[in-house]
């Protein structure tokens, strides 16, 4: 069989047993429960978003592949499931907006936890945080996949296999349902889609008690082996024996679509309480100081008070000197200093005004130069207009002389022809009257 797809993400049983979640102390049953729970979220959200089954299948495969490389203790199941749905919708060319994905997952979580359903405001801080986390998780997904997100599902092989085996139509729907349920397990990262399709067909035939050809074995024609088919049937039987998966709090980052709202509410309440406590503390500071004095911290408080008094005295001496005998001399020595400062400030102010006046003069000079240039250009344009008018007049005179000369020449020609014709007529009349002449 020729493979044309880039489908190389397959793990062994040992690699699955030594997954990152096991290294973080999560046992096998908890990991299986969380995998099933995440796939249930993806399937239910796909139905609410009206996505095709191919999108939901791709999202579940991406979910399993991601948690083969990352731990459930470091990435929240609900956030990863939402990112898988969003990424799979774009991969299967059925995109959905991030707003719709977040609203659907928020609504599902409210229903599962029996909380009052509240719509997410797209202009709130909560929505912006959820959207940023969705984008961040999608980047983690693409990074762990190496941007190779091609997925090959067993569904496309089931109809061909059943048509080749000439089985009844009832078997096709049962095999399709089993293929959808197999996505909740790790079969998609352990076996190729052809082996999973053969195992699903075999399980559906056993349920309906339909015999399949075994002499030669039918699975050899589809590039599968009996051990792989038996393992697929065993995993499906174990899946149906488990109860409904419930969420297990394992992730260190416990924020989800509803708990973030609770955390923000608690933070706002805590900030308000801190503000109120701060105001109360400000009003009750003397009482606290008295209690501390009674408790035995008198020495520390006395030292602090002495230090503050010393600092205040130093500040008073700098600002207002104490009156002594040499007050007159000090005043005479101190008074000129502000005068010098005032003079220096006045000189600086004058210099600034001079610079400003110079700049204004320069600007005025530039403006005058520009005006002169504009006037010169206008004069040039006027001269050009005058030259054009003179040329037009000269052309008119030349055309008038030429017309007059033409008129005179035509008149001369007409007079010549008329004189010639009259002389001929006269000669004819002479011949008539004097034929012998």
PAGUFI-801430 format. One record per residue (C-alpha): residue in one letter; x, y, z. Coordinates in steps of 0.25 Angstrom, whole numbers, plus 5000, padded with zeros to 4 digits. Layout:
N
AXYZ
...
END
This chain:
437
X500050005000
X500550144996
X500550255007
X500450395003
X500150465016
X501150515026
X500650425038
X501850395047
X501350425061
X501350285067
X501750235081
X502050105087
X501450045100
X502750075108
X502750225104
X501250235108
X501550175121
X502650275123
X501850395119
X502150535125
X500850525134
X501350395140
X502650475144
X501850575151
X501150475159
X499850455152
X499450305151
X498950235139
X497450235143
X497450385145
X498150405132
X497150325125
X495950395131
X496550535127
X496750485113
X495350435112
X494850565119
X495550655109
X495050575097
X493650585102
X493850735103
X494350745088
X493150655083
X492150735091
X492650875087
X492750825072
X491250795072
X490950925078
X491851005068
X491150925057
X492550865052
X492650745043
X493150615050
X494550625043
X494850745051
X494450675064
X495250555060
X496450645057
X496350725070
X496350595078
X497550535071
X498350675074
X497850665088
X498450525090
X499750565083
X499950685091
X499850615105
X500850505100
X501850615101
X501250705112
X500750675126
X499350695131
X499950755143
X500450875135
X499350905124
X497950905128
X497050805120
X495950905118
X496851015112
X497550905103
X496250845098
X495750985094
X497051015086
X496950885079
X495550905074
X495951045069
X497250995062
X496550875056
X495450965051
X496451035043
X497250915039
X495950855033
X495550985026
X494351005035
X494851125043
X494051175055
X494351305063
X495051305076
X493851385082
X492951265079
X493851155084
X494051225097
X492551255099
X492251105096
X493351055106
X492851155117
X491451105115
X491850965116
X492650985128
X491451055135
X490550945132
X491450835136
X491750905150
X490250945152
X490651095152
X489751205147
X489951225132
X490551365129
X490951415116
X492351455114
X492451605111
X493451615099
X493951755104
X494251715118
X495551675124
X495151535126
X494951515111
X496251575107
X497051485117
X496251365112
X496651405097
X498051425100
X498151295107
X497451225095
X498551285086
X499651245095
X499151095096
X499051085081
X500451135080
X500851025090
X500150925081
X500850965068
X502150965075
X502050825081
X501550765067
X502650835060
X501550895051
X501250765045
X499750755048
X499350655037
X498350545043
X497850425036
X496550365041
X496050225040
X494750265035
X495150285021
X495650135020
X494350075027
X493450095015
X494450035005
X494749915014
X493349885016
X493049895001
X494149804998
X493649695008
X492249715003
X491649735017
X490149785020
X489949935021
X489649915036
X491049885039
X491550015033
X490850105043
X491250015055
X492750025050
X492650175048
X492150185063
X493250105068
X494250185060
X493750315067
X493850245081
X495250205078
X495650345077
X495450355092
X496650255094
X498150255091
X497950165079
X498150285069
X499550305075
X499850155076
X499350095062
X499250145048
X497850175043
X497750045034
X497949955047
X496950035055
X495950025043
X496149875042
X495949865057
X494649945057
X494149855045
X494449725053
X493749775066
X492549825058
X492449685051
X492549615064
X491449695070
X490549665059
X491049525057
X491449535043
X492549445038
X493749495031
X494649415021
X495749355028
X496349255018
X497249345014
X497049445026
X496349565021
X497249665029
X498449635021
X497849695009
X497749825017
X499249825022
X498849795037
X499149685047
X498349605056
X499049655069
X498749795065
X497249765063
X497149685076
X497749805084
X496849905077
X495649815081
X496149805096
X496349955097
X494949985092
X494349875102
X495149945113
X494650085109
X493150035110
X493349975124
X493750105130
X492850205136
X492550345131
X493850425132
X493850545142
X494850655143
X495950635153
X496750755158
X498150725155
X498650845148
X499550945156
X498951055148
X497551035153
X496851155145
X495751105136
X494651175129
X493851195141
X494851195152
X495551315146
X494351395148
X494251355163
X495751385164
X495551525159
X494351545168
X495151505180
X496351595176
X495351715175
X494751685188
X496151665194
X496651805188
X495351875194
X495651815208
X497051855207
X496651995204
X495651995216
X496651935225
X497652045221
X496752155224
X496352095238
X497852075241
X498152225237
X497052265247
X497552175258
X499052195257
X499152265271
X498452155278
X499452055271
X500652135276
X500052135290
X499951985290
X501351965284
X501852055296
X501151975306
X501651845299
X503151875302
X503651945289
X503852085296
X505352085292
X505152075277
X504052175277
X504852275285
X506052265276
X505152285264
X504552405270
X505952465273
X506352445259
X505152515254
X505352635263
X506852645259
X506452645244
X505352745247
X506352835254
X507352825243
X506252865233
X505852985241
X507253035242
X507353025227
X506153105225
X506053205237
X507353235244
X507253255259
X507453405263
X508853435268
X509653565271
X510253565257
X508853565250
X509153705243
X510453655237
X509853515233
X508653595227
X509553685219
X510353565214
X509153485211
X508353595204
X509253615192
X509153465187
X507653475183
X508053605176
X509153535168
X508153425165
X507153515160
X508153585151
X508653455145
X507153415143
X506953555136
X508153535127
X507753395123
X506353455120
X506953565111
X507853465104
X506653375101
X505853495096
X507053535087
X507153395081
X505653395079
X505753535072
X506853485063
X506053355059
X504853445056
X505753535047
X506253415040
X504853365038
X504453505033
X505653505024
X505253375018
X503853415016
X504253535009
X505153455000
X504053364997
X503153474994
X504153534984
X504353404977
X502853394976
X502753534970
X503853504960
X503153384956
X501853464954
X502653564945
X503153454937
X501853394934
X501253534930
X502453554921
X502153414914
X500653454913
X501053584906
X501953514896
X500953414893
X499953524890
X500953604881
X501153474874
X499753454872
X499553594866
X500753574856
X500153454851
X498753514849
X499453634841
X500253534832
X498953454830
X498253584825
X499353624815
X499353484809
X497753494808
X497853634801
X498953584791
X498153464788
X496953554786
X497653644777
X498253534768
X496853474766
X496353604762
X497453624752
X497253494746
X495753514745
X495953654738
X497053594729
X496053484725
X494953584723
X495753674714
X496253554706
X494853504704
X494353644700
X495553664689
X495153524683
X493653564682
X494053694675
X494953624665
X493753524662
X492853644659
X493853704650
X493953574642
X492453574641
X492353714635
X493553704627
X493653564622
X494753594611
X495653674620
END
